[in-house]
Amino acid sequence: MDAEHGIDAEHGVARQIEPAEAVHAAELRFLAAYDTGPRPPGWRLTPRAVVLFVCGSQGVVLELPEGSAAPGDASSAAAGSDPVRKMEISGKFVGDRDLIERCVVTLAGERGLMLVGEPGTAKSMLSELLAAAVSGDSTRVVQGTAGTTEDHLRYGWNYALLLAKGPTGEALVPSPVMAAMRGGAVARIEEVTRCLPEVQDALVSILSDRRIAVPELSGSSDGAVYAAPGFTVIATANLRDRGVSEMSAALKRRFNFETIGPIADPDAEVGLVRRQAHSALAKAVTGQAAFGVDDAVLGVLVTAFRDLRSGRSAEGWEIERPSTVMSTAEAVAVATSLALAAAYFPGDRDVLSLVPGHLLGVVRKDDPADADRLLGYWDSAVRRRAQDGARTWQRMWELRDVLKG
C-alpha cells in the first residue's frame, strides 16, 4: 500500500480516502516497537501508545529503547536504508487528552464506547483512529441509516449457496460486527440513532452476551459465534439526532458515553483547518506544493465560524446563532474550496472575496432564514471590527452586498 499517494499496491487502484491504518502505518509500526508494555488481549499497541498515536508526541522525537528491534528492519535492509529508530508522532485529534485516555480505558475493559456530540466534531475520525490503533483495522464499520437492517449488525446469507446446500456455515455472510467478534477486534457503528429501534436492539444482546446465535444452524458448531478476547464496539451519535430513533435505556447502559465538543483553542482550530485543507489540496491538485490560502484569510474564516457557532464573538459581543451547525468540518470544507479556487484560478480574484459566498452557502443548509442571521453578523461584529481598523475585516465589510444575492 502506498498510503502517501492513495494507491492500493495489491490492486494498483487509486483511492480517494485511505483508512487510518494505511495512512499512519509507519507510526503504528514504530509505536508497537517503542512501547512493549502490557497490552489488553487482542491489542496491537499498549493503551499508552494508543493515546500517543491519537494525541501525538507534541513535537518530541521519540527514540526506540536500546536493544529493541526497529520496525521494518528486514525491509529496510533489503532496500539498503537504515531502519527507523526515531520518530515524531503527529497529532491527529485536537481535544482533551484526558478524554482520549478515558476512551482507551473503556476499550481496554471491553466495554462499548459511545461518542456523542454536534455534527462535525470529528467523532467518526476519532473512532477510526482508535480502531486502527487497537486492532490495526478500522474498516469493520456499519453506517447507520433508516435503511440499516438487523442483518447489517448480525449476519446474512449467500443465497446461491443457501439454495444449493441449505443453511451451512459456508453460506453464512458475517456482518462487520460478527467479523470483529471472531477476530477479537473493534467494530464501529456510525450514526447509531439513525437506525430503527428494532435494529438497535440487536446490539443489546451482542454487548451483553458477547455472542450471536444463528438459529438456522442450531445444533452444529456454527450455531453461535462467540466474541474473542478484545472485541468491543465504538458507536457514534449526533446530538442533533435526538428523537430520530432514541436509544433505549437498556442499550445506553451497555456503553460508556463521551461527549466530543468543538475545539476550544482558536489557534488549534486554525492549525487543524490549515492541515486538513492542505492535505485535501495536495490530493486534488497535482504538483501543488503549498497551501494556497494565507493565514489572514484562514483567521477570518475560522473566527467567523467560531463566532456564529457560539453566539458570542471573541470580544464578547452577542451574535444571533444560525440553526446550521458551524462545525470545524464545515470550516475545513470551505478552506479547501478557497484553496482549490486559488490553485485553479490563480490571480483571477482575491481569495478573501470568496469567503462571504461560501459562508452563505453553509448557513442556508438548514434554514433559509439563517441568511438574515449571517447578514446580522455582518452588521454587528464584522462592522465593528472594520471600524477598529482591521484591514481584513474592512475588506469583509466591503463585501456585505454579496450576502444579499
C-alpha positions as CSV (number, residue, x, y, z in Angstrom):
1,M,0.0,0.0,0.0
2,D,1.4,3.4,-1.0
3,A,-0.6,5.5,1.5
4,E,1.1,8.7,0.6
5,H,-0.4,8.6,-2.9
6,G,-3.5,6.7,-2.1
7,I,-2.5,3.7,-4.2
8,D,-3.5,0.2,-3.3
9,A,-0.3,-1.6,-4.3
10,E,-2.0,-5.0,-4.4
11,H,-4.6,-4.0,-6.9
12,G,-3.0,-0.9,-8.5
13,V,-6.1,1.2,-7.9
14,A,-6.0,4.8,-6.6
15,R,-8.4,5.6,-3.8
16,Q,-9.7,8.9,-2.7
17,I,-9.5,8.1,1.0
18,E,-7.2,5.7,2.8
19,P,-8.1,4.1,6.1
20,A,-6.1,5.4,9.1
21,E,-4.1,2.2,9.4
22,A,-2.7,2.7,5.9
23,V,-2.1,6.5,6.2
24,H,-0.3,6.1,9.5
25,A,1.2,2.7,9.0
26,A,4.8,3.8,9.8
27,E,3.7,5.4,13.1
28,L,1.8,2.3,14.1
29,R,4.8,0.1,13.4
30,F,7.1,2.4,15.3
31,L,4.8,2.6,18.4
32,A,4.4,-1.1,18.5
33,A,8.2,-1.4,18.9
34,Y,8.6,1.7,21.1
35,D,6.2,0.7,23.9
36,T,6.4,-3.0,24.7
37,G,4.5,-2.8,28.0
38,P,1.4,-4.9,28.8
39,R,-1.4,-4.9,26.2
40,P,-5.0,-5.9,26.6
41,P,-6.0,-9.1,24.8
42,G,-6.0,-8.7,21.0
43,W,-4.5,-5.2,21.0
44,R,-1.7,-4.2,18.6
45,L,-0.5,-1.4,20.9
46,T,-0.4,-0.7,24.6
47,P,-3.1,1.7,25.9
48,R,-0.4,4.4,26.4
49,A,0.8,4.0,22.8
50,V,-2.8,4.3,21.6
51,V,-3.2,7.7,23.4
52,L,0.2,8.7,21.9
53,F,-0.9,7.8,18.4
54,V,-4.1,9.8,18.7
55,C,-2.7,12.9,20.5
56,G,0.8,12.9,19.1
57,S,4.1,13.4,20.8
58,Q,3.7,17.2,21.0
59,G,6.9,17.9,19.0
60,V,9.0,15.4,20.9
61,V,11.0,13.0,18.8
62,L,10.7,9.5,20.3
63,E,13.6,7.0,20.2
64,L,13.4,3.3,20.5
65,P,14.9,1.8,23.6
66,E,18.4,0.3,23.3
67,G,18.4,-3.2,22.2
68,S,14.9,-3.2,20.7
69,A,14.4,-4.2,17.1
70,A,13.4,-1.3,14.8
71,P,10.2,-1.8,12.9
72,G,10.7,-2.9,9.3
73,D,14.4,-3.9,9.8
74,A,14.2,-6.6,7.1
75,S,12.6,-4.4,4.5
76,S,14.9,-1.5,5.3
77,A,17.9,-3.7,5.0
78,A,16.7,-5.1,1.7
79,A,16.2,-1.5,0.4
80,G,19.7,-0.5,1.6
81,S,18.4,2.1,4.1
82,D,18.8,2.5,7.8
83,P,15.9,1.3,10.0
84,V,13.8,4.0,11.6
85,R,14.8,4.3,15.3
86,K,13.5,7.9,15.9
87,M,10.1,9.4,15.0
88,E,7.9,12.3,15.9
89,I,4.2,11.2,16.2
90,S,1.8,13.6,14.6
91,G,-1.2,14.9,16.5
92,K,-4.4,13.7,14.7
93,F,-7.2,14.7,17.1
94,V,-7.4,18.2,18.7
95,G,-9.0,17.8,22.0
96,D,-8.7,16.9,25.7
97,R,-6.1,14.2,26.3
98,D,-8.0,13.1,29.4
99,L,-11.0,12.3,27.2
100,I,-8.8,10.1,24.9
101,E,-7.4,8.3,28.0
102,R,-11.0,7.6,29.2
103,C,-11.9,6.3,25.8
104,V,-8.9,4.0,25.7
105,V,-9.6,2.7,29.2
106,T,-13.2,1.9,28.2
107,L,-12.0,-0.1,25.2
108,A,-9.4,-1.9,27.4
109,G,-12.2,-3.0,29.6
110,E,-14.0,-4.4,26.5
111,R,-17.0,-2.1,27.2
112,G,-18.8,-0.3,24.4
113,L,-17.8,3.3,23.8
114,M,-20.3,5.9,22.6
115,L,-19.0,9.1,21.1
116,V,-21.7,11.8,21.1
117,G,-21.5,15.5,20.0
118,E,-22.6,18.0,17.5
119,P,-22.1,17.2,13.8
120,G,-18.6,17.9,12.5
121,T,-16.7,17.4,15.8
122,A,-14.6,14.5,14.5
123,K,-16.4,11.7,16.2
124,S,-16.0,9.4,13.2
125,M,-12.4,10.3,12.8
126,L,-11.7,9.6,16.5
127,S,-13.5,6.2,16.2
128,E,-11.4,5.3,13.2
129,L,-8.1,6.3,14.8
130,L,-8.9,4.3,17.9
131,A,-9.9,1.2,15.9
132,A,-6.8,1.5,13.8
133,A,-4.5,1.7,16.8
134,V,-6.2,-1.0,18.8
135,S,-7.0,-3.6,16.1
136,G,-5.0,-2.5,13.0
137,D,-8.2,-2.4,11.1
138,S,-10.8,0.4,11.1
139,T,-12.8,-0.9,8.2
140,R,-15.2,-3.2,10.2
141,V,-17.9,-0.5,10.2
142,V,-21.6,-0.3,9.8
143,Q,-23.1,3.1,8.7
144,G,-26.4,3.6,10.5
145,T,-29.3,4.8,8.3
146,A,-33.1,4.4,8.2
147,G,-32.4,1.5,5.8
148,T,-30.0,-0.3,8.1
149,T,-31.3,-3.8,8.9
150,E,-30.5,-6.3,11.7
151,D,-28.5,-8.3,9.1
152,H,-26.0,-5.4,9.0
153,L,-25.3,-6.0,12.7
154,R,-25.6,-9.8,12.8
155,Y,-25.3,-11.8,9.6
156,G,-26.8,-12.5,6.2
157,W,-26.8,-15.4,3.7
158,N,-25.2,-16.1,0.3
159,Y,-28.5,-17.1,-1.3
160,A,-26.9,-19.0,-4.2
161,L,-25.2,-21.3,-1.6
162,L,-28.3,-21.3,0.6
163,L,-30.4,-22.6,-2.3
164,A,-27.8,-25.1,-3.4
165,K,-26.8,-26.6,0.0
166,G,-29.2,-25.2,2.6
167,P,-28.2,-23.3,5.7
168,T,-24.5,-24.1,6.3
169,G,-21.6,-22.2,7.8
170,E,-20.2,-21.8,4.3
171,A,-23.4,-19.9,3.2
172,L,-23.2,-17.5,6.2
173,V,-22.2,-14.0,5.4
174,P,-20.9,-12.3,8.6
175,S,-21.6,-8.7,9.3
176,P,-18.7,-6.3,10.2
177,V,-19.7,-6.8,13.8
178,M,-19.6,-10.6,13.6
179,A,-16.2,-10.4,11.8
180,A,-14.9,-8.2,14.6
181,M,-16.2,-10.7,17.2
182,R,-14.4,-13.6,15.6
183,G,-11.2,-11.6,15.3
184,G,-11.3,-10.0,18.8
185,A,-11.3,-6.6,17.2
186,V,-13.1,-3.3,17.3
187,A,-16.3,-2.8,15.4
188,R,-17.6,0.7,14.5
189,I,-21.2,1.7,14.2
190,E,-21.7,5.2,12.8
191,E,-24.8,7.3,13.5
192,V,-26.5,4.6,15.7
193,T,-29.5,6.8,16.4
194,R,-30.3,6.8,12.7
195,C,-31.0,3.1,12.9
196,L,-34.6,2.0,13.8
197,P,-35.2,0.9,17.4
198,E,-35.6,-2.8,16.5
199,V,-32.2,-2.7,14.7
200,Q,-30.6,-1.0,17.7
201,D,-32.0,-3.7,20.0
202,A,-29.8,-6.3,18.2
203,L,-26.8,-4.6,19.8
204,V,-28.1,-5.2,23.4
205,S,-27.7,-8.9,23.2
206,I,-24.3,-8.6,21.3
207,L,-22.9,-6.3,24.0
208,S,-24.4,-8.3,26.9
209,D,-24.0,-12.0,25.8
210,R,-20.9,-11.4,23.6
211,R,-22.3,-13.9,21.1
212,I,-24.6,-14.0,18.1
213,A,-26.9,-17.0,17.8
214,V,-27.6,-18.5,14.4
215,P,-30.9,-20.4,14.8
216,E,-30.7,-21.8,11.3
217,L,-27.5,-23.7,12.3
218,S,-28.7,-24.7,15.7
219,G,-27.1,-28.0,16.9
220,S,-23.9,-27.5,14.8
221,S,-20.6,-25.9,15.7
222,D,-21.7,-22.9,13.7
223,G,-24.9,-22.4,15.8
224,A,-23.3,-19.5,17.7
225,V,-20.5,-17.1,17.1
226,Y,-18.7,-16.1,20.3
227,A,-16.7,-12.9,20.8
228,A,-12.9,-13.4,21.0
229,P,-11.0,-11.5,23.7
230,G,-10.5,-7.9,22.6
231,F,-13.8,-7.5,20.9
232,T,-15.7,-4.3,21.6
233,V,-17.8,-1.6,19.8
234,I,-17.3,2.1,19.2
235,A,-20.5,3.9,18.2
236,T,-21.2,7.5,17.3
237,A,-24.3,9.6,17.6
238,N,-25.1,13.3,16.8
239,L,-26.8,15.3,19.5
240,R,-28.9,16.9,16.7
241,D,-30.3,13.5,16.0
242,R,-32.0,13.1,19.4
243,G,-35.6,12.0,18.8
244,V,-34.8,10.4,15.4
245,S,-34.5,6.9,17.0
246,E,-33.7,7.5,20.6
247,M,-31.6,4.7,22.2
248,S,-33.3,2.5,24.8
249,A,-32.2,2.7,28.4
250,A,-31.0,-0.9,28.1
251,L,-28.7,-0.1,25.1
252,K,-27.4,3.1,26.8
253,R,-26.3,1.0,29.8
254,R,-24.1,-1.1,27.6
255,F,-22.0,1.9,26.6
256,N,-19.7,4.5,28.3
257,F,-20.6,7.9,26.9
258,E,-18.0,10.5,26.0
259,T,-19.0,13.9,24.6
260,I,-16.8,15.4,21.8
261,G,-17.1,19.2,21.9
262,P,-15.9,21.9,19.5
263,I,-12.2,22.8,19.6
264,A,-11.7,25.3,22.4
265,D,-8.4,26.9,21.3
266,P,-8.9,29.2,18.3
267,D,-5.2,28.8,17.2
268,A,-5.5,25.0,17.4
269,E,-8.6,25.1,15.2
270,V,-6.9,27.4,12.6
271,G,-4.0,24.9,12.6
272,L,-6.3,21.9,12.1
273,V,-8.2,23.7,9.3
274,R,-4.9,24.6,7.6
275,R,-3.5,21.0,7.8
276,Q,-6.7,19.3,6.6
277,A,-7.2,21.8,3.7
278,H,-3.5,21.4,2.7
279,S,-3.9,17.6,2.7
280,A,-7.1,17.9,0.5
281,L,-5.4,20.3,-1.8
282,A,-2.3,18.0,-2.2
283,K,-4.6,15.2,-3.3
284,A,-6.7,17.3,-5.7
285,V,-4.0,19.4,-7.4
286,T,-1.0,17.5,-8.9
287,G,2.2,19.2,-8.1
288,Q,0.7,21.8,-5.8
289,A,3.5,22.3,-3.2
290,A,1.9,24.9,-0.9
291,F,-1.4,25.6,0.6
292,G,-3.0,28.4,-1.4
293,V,-4.8,30.4,1.3
294,D,-2.8,32.6,3.6
295,D,-3.1,32.8,7.4
296,A,-5.0,36.1,7.4
297,V,-7.9,34.6,5.3
298,L,-7.9,31.4,7.5
299,G,-8.0,33.6,10.6
300,V,-11.1,35.4,9.3
301,L,-12.8,32.2,8.2
302,V,-12.3,30.3,11.5
303,T,-13.2,33.4,13.6
304,A,-16.5,33.7,11.7
305,F,-17.2,30.1,12.2
306,R,-16.4,30.3,15.9
307,D,-18.5,33.4,16.4
308,L,-21.5,32.0,14.7
309,R,-21.1,28.6,16.4
310,S,-21.1,30.0,19.9
311,G,-23.4,33.1,19.6
312,R,-20.7,35.3,21.0
313,S,-17.6,36.9,19.5
314,A,-14.1,36.8,20.9
315,E,-14.7,40.3,22.1
316,G,-17.8,39.3,24.0
317,W,-20.4,40.7,21.6
318,E,-23.7,38.9,21.4
319,I,-24.4,37.3,18.0
320,E,-27.6,35.6,16.8
321,R,-26.7,32.0,16.1
322,P,-27.8,30.3,12.9
323,S,-29.6,27.0,13.2
324,T,-27.0,25.3,11.0
325,V,-24.1,23.7,12.9
326,M,-21.0,25.8,12.1
327,S,-18.6,22.9,12.6
328,T,-14.9,22.6,12.2
329,A,-15.6,20.1,9.4
330,E,-17.5,22.7,7.5
331,A,-14.7,25.2,8.0
332,V,-12.3,22.7,6.5
333,A,-14.6,22.2,3.5
334,V,-14.7,26.0,2.9
335,A,-11.0,26.4,3.4
336,T,-10.4,23.6,0.9
337,S,-12.7,25.3,-1.6
338,L,-10.8,28.5,-1.2
339,A,-7.5,26.7,-1.8
340,L,-8.8,25.0,-4.9
341,A,-10.1,28.3,-6.3
342,A,-6.6,29.8,-5.7
343,A,-4.9,26.9,-7.3
344,Y,-7.1,26.5,-10.4
345,F,-7.9,30.2,-11.0
346,P,-4.7,31.9,-9.9
347,G,-4.9,35.7,-9.9
348,D,-8.5,35.9,-11.1
349,R,-9.8,37.4,-7.8
350,D,-9.0,38.0,-4.2
351,V,-9.5,34.8,-2.3
352,L,-10.9,36.8,0.7
353,S,-13.7,37.9,-1.6
354,L,-14.9,34.3,-1.8
355,V,-15.5,33.9,1.9
356,P,-18.9,35.6,2.2
357,G,-20.4,33.5,-0.5
358,H,-19.1,30.3,1.0
359,L,-20.4,31.2,4.4
360,L,-23.8,32.0,2.9
361,G,-23.8,28.5,1.3
362,V,-23.1,26.9,4.7
363,V,-25.8,28.7,6.7
364,R,-28.5,28.1,4.1
365,K,-28.3,24.4,4.5
366,D,-30.9,24.0,7.3
367,D,-33.0,27.2,7.3
368,P,-33.2,29.9,4.6
369,A,-33.8,32.5,7.4
370,D,-30.2,31.8,8.6
371,A,-29.1,34.1,5.7
372,D,-30.6,37.0,7.6
373,R,-28.7,36.0,10.7
374,L,-25.5,35.9,8.8
375,L,-26.3,39.4,7.5
376,G,-26.9,40.5,11.1
377,Y,-23.5,39.2,12.0
378,W,-22.0,41.4,9.2
379,D,-23.9,44.4,10.5
380,S,-22.6,43.8,14.1
381,A,-19.3,42.0,14.6
382,V,-17.9,42.5,11.1
383,R,-18.8,46.2,11.0
384,R,-17.3,46.9,14.5
385,R,-14.1,45.1,13.6
386,A,-13.8,47.1,10.4
387,Q,-14.3,50.3,12.3
388,D,-11.5,49.3,14.7
389,G,-9.2,49.4,11.6
390,A,-8.5,45.7,11.0
391,R,-7.7,45.6,7.2
392,T,-9.1,42.1,6.5
393,W,-12.3,42.9,8.3
394,Q,-12.6,46.1,6.4
395,R,-12.4,44.1,3.3
396,M,-15.1,41.7,4.6
397,W,-17.3,44.7,5.4
398,E,-16.9,46.0,1.8
399,L,-18.2,42.6,0.6
400,R,-21.5,42.8,2.6
401,D,-23.6,43.1,-0.6
402,V,-22.6,39.5,-1.6
403,L,-24.9,38.3,1.2
404,K,-27.9,40.0,-0.5
405,G,-27.6,37.8,-3.6
